[in-house]
Amino acid sequence: MNLFIEAAKQQGFNMPLHALRGVAAVIVLLFHLQGRVVEAFGFTFPPIFNGSAAVTFFFVLSGLVVGASLAKSGLTSSSVALYFHRRVFRIMPLMIVTVTIGGIYLLLIDPQMRYPLNPREYGDFTPMKFIVGYVGYSLKANPPSWSIFVELIGSILIPLMLLSGTRLRNVLLTFVACIALSLIPVDFKHYWHFYMISFFVGLTVLLWGKWLAGHAEKLPGIIFWLVVLALSASFYLVRPVTGEGYGDVWIVYWETASIAPVVAIIFYLPQRFSLLNGSTFKFLGDVSYSLYLTHSILLVTLLNAVTSLMGNTGIAAITYCAVTIVCCLVVAQISYRVVEVEGSRLGERLRRRPKVIQGAA
């Protein structure tokens, strides 16, 4: 018996968590938009938008949702092969499109622009950086793609994480192994080794989340929401308060430990978060991946366009923010339908084609 497989059997689609993925993508957009406004217009803002925390949330959520999806199918060679096939066609079509567009932009347009896609001190954009950018190893063609590199590694390791579910002792040993991996004194690319603890803790929500949610459900309403808000604030504010950056592993521990209980409560008590079932939140959840990967190029393109037409005035800054948010959401919707959905459908058609040929024979 595998503990993860047994715990995942009764779980279905969770709209509140789907919606919060969209909210997190919007926070990343606003975080980067704020940075561009500071760069071009010289305004100063308090650290309202925490894009780094939003990315940690993505990793915890992926560990839970992606791991639960595989666990429901069991850990057979065919189910794991199907899992990898679907992950590739879920992640890579949009990566290929956005990195290609970003690379062409860097080669042909960016050198003539006042505001570059990347800081000039990052160095030249080489063919090798273009190629490895397709898996997020180089982030120059599309800066947010670094987290997709981490997501790809997490997706590869999730089946191995699930194997630890045969015994509770093995789950604990795997947790210790993730901690040990994060403490290796090597600067792995994008600090991917830090975030494997986020994936695994997200996966373990299947083991302890229902227990936690059961106790939370018994709390008086006001206490319940105070606990949720306190955990969320602890998760969201730690980087702005401390000023720590990506190279600090303890921040990843803190963010993961703070947000995982919130994810667990939402996962097992979705009825308490029915506000997130609205059509607007569903839309944001649907386009979250597209919004995340398409916004960076739009931010710099629109910044150069607006400042060339209107200068660096306050009205130009307001116009830039309004136009950028609208354009990013529109492009995300188009990208979701044309690239994400069709990419997944292409993967399903390719997967079934050998069966059709065999049947015809």
Residue pairs with C-beta under 8 A, 6 or more apart in sequence:
1 166
2 71
2 75
2 162
2 163
2 165
2 166
3 165
3 166
3 167
3 168
3 171
3 206
3 207
4 67
4 68
4 71
4 162
4 165
4 203
4 206
4 207
5 71
5 72
5 74
5 75
5 162
5 165
7 71
7 206
7 207
7 210
8 67
8 68
8 69
8 71
8 72
8 206
9 72
11 68
11 72
11 206
11 267
14 65
14 266
14 267
14 270
15 270
15 276
15 277
15 281
15 282
15 285
16 266
16 270
16 273
16 274
16 276
16 277
17 61
17 65
17 263
17 266
17 267
17 270
18 281
18 282
18 285
18 286
19 276
19 277
19 278
19 281
19 282
19 284
19 285
20 57
20 61
20 266
20 276
20 285
21 57
21 58
21 61
21 284
21 285
21 288
22 281
22 283
22 284
22 285
22 286
22 287
22 288
22 291
23 281
23 284
24 54
24 55
24 57
24 58
24 288
25 54
25 284
25 287
25 288
25 289
25 291
25 292
26 284
26 291
27 49
27 50
27 51
27 53
27 54
28 51
28 54
28 55
28 144
28 292
28 295
29 291
29 292
29 295
29 325
29 328
30 48
30 49
31 49
31 50
31 51
31 54
32 51
32 144
32 295
32 296
32 299
33 299
33 321
33 324
33 325
34 45
34 48
34 49
36 115
36 299
36 300
36 303
36 320
37 43
37 45
37 317
37 320
37 321
38 44
38 45
39 115
40 115
40 303
40 307
40 312
40 317
40 320
41 312
41 314
41 316
41 317
41 320
42 312
43 317
47 239
47 240
50 236
50 237
50 239
50 240
52 239
52 245
52 246
53 235
53 236
53 238
53 239
53 255
53 259
55 147
56 195
56 198
56 235
56 252
56 255
56 256
56 259
57 235
57 255
57 259
57 263
58 147
58 151
59 147
59 150
59 151
59 154
59 195
59 198
59 199
59 202
60 198
60 199
60 201
60 202
60 256
60 259
60 260
60 263
61 202
61 263
62 151
62 154
62 155
62 199
62 202
63 154
63 158
63 161
63 198
63 199
63 200
63 201
63 202
63 203
63 205
64 202
64 203
64 205
64 206
64 263
64 267
66 87
66 155
66 158
67 158
67 161
67 162
67 199
67 202
67 203
67 206
68 203
68 206
69 83
70 79
70 80
70 83
70 158
70 159
70 162
71 162
71 165
71 206
73 79
73 82
73 83
75 159
75 162
75 163
80 159
82 351
83 159
84 155
85 347
85 351
86 344
86 347
87 155
88 347
89 343
89 344
89 346
89 347
89 348
89 350
90 340
90 343
90 344
90 347
91 148
91 151
91 152
91 155
92 134
92 343
93 339
93 340
93 342
93 343
93 344
93 346
94 289
94 290
94 293
94 294
94 335
94 339
94 340
94 343
95 134
95 135
95 136
95 142
95 145
95 148
95 293
96 134
97 335
97 339
98 141
98 142
98 145
98 293
98 294
98 297
99 130
99 133
99 134
99 141
99 142
99 145
100 141
101 297
102 117
102 133
102 140
102 141
102 142
102 296
102 297
103 125
103 130
103 133
103 141
105 117
105 141
105 297
105 301
106 117
106 118
106 125
106 140
106 141
107 125
110 116
110 117
110 125
113 300
113 304
114 304
114 307
114 308
115 300
115 303
115 304
115 307
116 300
117 140
117 143
117 296
117 297
117 300
118 140
118 143
122 140
125 140
125 141
128 138
129 138
129 140
129 141
130 138
130 141
132 138
133 139
133 140
133 141
133 142
133 145
135 148
135 149
135 152
136 145
136 146
136 147
136 148
136 149
136 150
136 151
136 152
136 190
137 149
137 189
139 145
139 146
139 190
142 293
142 296
142 297
143 296
144 292
144 293
144 295
144 296
145 293
146 190
147 190
148 293
149 189
149 190
149 192
150 190
150 192
150 195
153 192
153 196
154 195
154 196
154 199
157 196
157 199
158 199
158 203
161 174
161 199
161 200
161 203
162 203
163 170
164 170
164 171
164 173
164 174
165 171
165 207
168 207
171 204
171 207
174 200
175 197
175 200
175 201
175 204
178 196
178 197
178 200
179 197
181 193
181 196
181 197
182 193
182 194
182 196
182 197
182 249
182 252
183 249
184 193
186 193
187 247
191 246
191 247
191 249
194 249
194 252
195 252
197 252
197 253
197 256
198 252
198 255
198 256
201 256
201 257
201 260
202 260
202 263
205 260
205 263
205 264
205 267
208 264
209 263
209 264
209 265
209 267
209 268
210 264
210 268
212 261
212 264
212 265
212 268
213 264
213 265
213 267
213 268
213 269
214 268
216 224
216 227
216 265
216 269
217 224
217 269
217 272
219 227
224 272
228 262
228 265
231 258
231 259
231 261
231 262
232 258
232 259
232 262
234 254
234 258
235 254
235 255
235 258
235 259
235 262
238 244
238 251
238 254
238 255
238 258
239 245
239 251
239 255
242 251
244 250
244 251
265 272
266 272
266 273
275 281
283 333
284 291
286 336
287 329
287 332
287 333
287 335
287 336
289 336
289 340
290 331
290 332
290 333
290 335
290 336
290 339
290 340
291 328
291 329
291 332
293 335
294 328
294 331
294 332
294 335
295 328
295 332
298 324
298 327
298 328
298 331
299 324
299 328
302 320
302 323
302 324
302 327
303 320
303 324
306 316
306 319
306 320
306 323
307 316
307 320
309 316
310 316
310 319
